[in-house]
């Protein structure tokens, strides 16, 4: 498996397996299948309500922990220094591991500054090997790097070194290529990571004539071409499938390469907008706040969640 090196030297498998929208009932089986096929990077989150099932699959796999890369994310209602610290310890318990390879702040809302301090502290203690953010657009990402990542001192006098985000996980796919944002990430040495790397097929992406023609030329599927396109751009990906055959297909993207001309052709299909929603839309920000309140009322029970990239 190819890897990408983070700023601190940590190597991340460029292609992983994501468990968003994988229910707790099927998650352990899906992760076990993925691990048996050779996946070594698993992406989960507190808001997916399946960290415990991911942990069970990893423990039962018998794969040495050092051969695996586990990503999780802190959800908004756990933002703030104390809440984030406690929530990460709970994620460690559910994942049945002494450390998490990459921990992200899942959304750019709430007390992200306080949450980041908790991640910096846990990173310095070795409980987190790398830390990052998710869904931070360029303006918010740069602001965060400039003002949230300075050295600070705990009440006991311990100095915690400020750390800039090492990863930013955002919506990236051929119809929303985020070229400007990726450029800013490169400037700040932040590795881009794509959620929904296939755009869930929205806007008829799976029938795009340009992508299909390139796939036919290589004897590959459209999905494989899109994943290969991400990898050649230096973007981490973690496609989700409940089907073992599809999991295998998603892994088979390292035996071909897109030409410069094909990369340019794909660049031309960019629509320059989200096929989901904008985190800068006030109505969406309001919706996230309502979601947090709903989850509090319902006790965070699996099945109550809404879509929350």
N, C-alpha and C positions, 0 to 999 in steps of 0.2 A: 504494500500500500504506500502510495506517495504521501509525503507529509509537508506541512508548511511550518516554518519556524516562527514562533512569536518573539517579541522583543526581548524577553527574558531567557531565550534559548529553548523553551519548551516546544517540543515537536507535536503537532496536531495532525492526525490522519485527515487527509483532505476530503475524504468521503466517509460519512457516518450514517447511522440509522436513527431517524427521528421518531418519537412516539407521541407527537401531538395528535389528538383525536383517537388515540388507541385507548380503549376503555380498560379499566383495571382488570376486568374479567379475561381479556385476551392479551394483555400487555406482556405477561411473563412468557407466554408461548411465543409471541412475536419476537421478543428480544432474544429468546433462546434460539429460535430459528436463525435470526440475523447473526448471532455469535457463531453458530455452527457453520455458517457459510463463509465466515472470515471477517465480518465487520468487527472493528475494534474501537469504534467511536460511537457512543450512545448519547443522544441529546434528549433530555427530559426537562421538566420544570415543576416547580411547586404547584402552579396553576393547572397542570395536567392531571393531578391527583393519581399519578401512577409511579412515583418515585420508589415506593416500597416494592412494587412488582418488578421494576427494573433491578432493584437490589437483589431480589430473590433469584432472578434469572442469572445475574452475574455470579452470585455465590454458588449456584448449582452447576454452572458451566465448568468450574474447575480451572478456568483460565487464570494464570497468575495476574494479580492486580496490576503489576507494573506494565503489563502488555495491553492494558485497556485505557481508554480515555473517556472520562465521564463528564458531561456538561449538564448543569442544571441552572435554574434561574430563580431569583427572588421575586415574588409577586408583590404588587403595589401595596396591599394592606399590611405587608411586613416591612415596608420602608420606614426609615428612621434608625438611628444607631442601635438601640437596644433590641428593637423588634427584629431587625435584620440579623443581628448576631444570633439571637435565639432561633430564628427560622433556619439559618444555615446549619446550626447544630442539629436541628430536627431533620433536615435533609440528609445530613451525614448518617444519622441513626437509621432513617428509612432506606437509604442506599447501602447500608451495612458496610461502610468503608471509613477509613481513618482520614481520608482526604478526598477532595473533589478536584478534578483536573482543571475545570474552568467553570467559574460562577459568574453569571451575568445579572445585572439589574434589568428586569424584563420590560419595563416601560419607562418613558421619560417624565413621569408625573410624580407628584407627592414629594416627600422628603428624600429625594435621591442623594442629596449631599450627605445627610446623616447615614443613609444606607451604605454609601460608598466608603465612609470612614470605617464601618464595620468590616467591609470586604478587605480594605487595606490592612486592617489589624489581623484578620484571619489569614490573609496572604503572608504577612510577616511571620506569623506563628507556624506556617507550613501546613495549615489545614486546607488551604486553597493553593493550587500550583499556578493558577493564572486567573485574572479577573477582567471583566469587560462589561459592556452595556448592550442593550438591544432596543431597536426602534428609535434611536437618537438620530434625528436629521442633522444635516451639516451644521446649521447654526447652533443647535443645542449641544451637539458633540464638541464643537470648538469651544463654546462657552464653558462646558463641563471640564474640558482639558485645562483651560486657562485658570479657572477659579475654584474647582472642587478637588484638585489633586495636589495640594501642597502638604508639606510636613506638618504634623500636629502632635500635641503632647497629651497623653492620658492623665487622669487625675493622680496616678501613682508616679508620675514623672517620666514614664517611658515615652520616648519619642517614636512615633510611627511615621515612617517614610511615605511621602506622597507617591502614588503610582497612577500613571495615566492608563486609561483602558487599553487592553491589548487586542480586543476583538469588539466589533460592533455587528450584531446580528440584525439584519433588516430584510425587507422585501426586495429581492432581486430575481429577475427572470428575463427572458428575451423581450417581453413587452414593457418591462420597467427596469431598465438596465442600470439606473442610478450612477451614471458616469461622473457627474459632478461630485456626488457624495463619495464615491470610490476614490476620486482624486484627492479629496480632503483627507480621507482615511490614509492614503499613501503618504501625504505630507506629515501626518502625525504618527506614522508607523503603526497604524491600527489595521489589523487583518479583517477584511470583510467576510461576513458569513451570511449565506442566503437562507432565510426561511421561505417555504413554498418555492423551491428552486424551479419547479415546473409550472408555477402560477396556478396550480390546481386545474390547468386546462382552460382557465377562464378566457373570455373573449375569443373562443374558438382556437386557442393556441395549438391544440393537438392536431389541427388540420391546416396549420400555416404552410403555404406552398413552398416558401423558401426553406423552411426547416425540413419538410418532407423530401425535397429534392436533394438536400445535403445528406440526409439519412440514407436515401436510396443509393447515392454515389458511394457511400462507405459500407453499405450492407449492414447498417445499424438501424435501430429504432429511433424515432424522433426523441424519445426520452433520453436515450443514450447520447445523442448529439447535444442536447441541451445541457446535460450534466458535464459532458466533456468541455463544452464552451465555458461553463463556470470554472472548471479546474484550470483551463488554460488562461483564464483571467486572474488566477490566484485567489479564487473565492472558495471558501469552505462550503460544503453542501451536505445535507443529510436528508435525502428523500425518504418518505414513509410509504410502506406498503404492507399489507397484511398477508400478501400472497408470496410464498417462498420463491416461486419461479420469477416473479417480478423483482424480488430482492436480489436474486442472482443476476438478472439482466442489468440492474442498476450498478452492480459492481464491475461489470464488464465494459469499462470505458477507458482502460489503460493500454489497449492494444491498437489504438489508432490515434491520429492527430488531425485536427482541423487545420487547413491551410490559412495563410494570412488573408487570402481572398474570401474564403468561407467565413472567417471571423468578421470581415468587413460586411459581408452580405447579412450576417445576423445582426450586426450593429444597425443596419438600416430598418429592421422591423420594430425597433424601439418606439413605443407610443409615448414615452416620457411621462407616464402617470400610473398611479396605483390601479390595480384591478380589484382591490379590496376596499380600502378607505385611507384617509389621510389622518395621521396623528396630530396634525396642525388644525384640523377642523374643530371648532368649538363644540359642535354637537357631538362629535366623537369623544372629545375629552369628557364632556358631561356624561356620555354613555358609560365610559370607563368608571367614573365615580359612582354611578348608579349600580353598576355591576358589583363593585366592591361592597356596597351596602347590602345588596341582595345576598351575596355570599356570606356576609356576616350573619344575616338573619337566618340563613339556612344551614349555618354551621359548617360551611366548606365541604358539604357532602358530594362525593362523586355523582355525576349525573345532573348537578345543578348548574354546571358551568356553561357559559356561552363561548362563542368563538372569541379568542383573545390572543392575537398574534403578538 
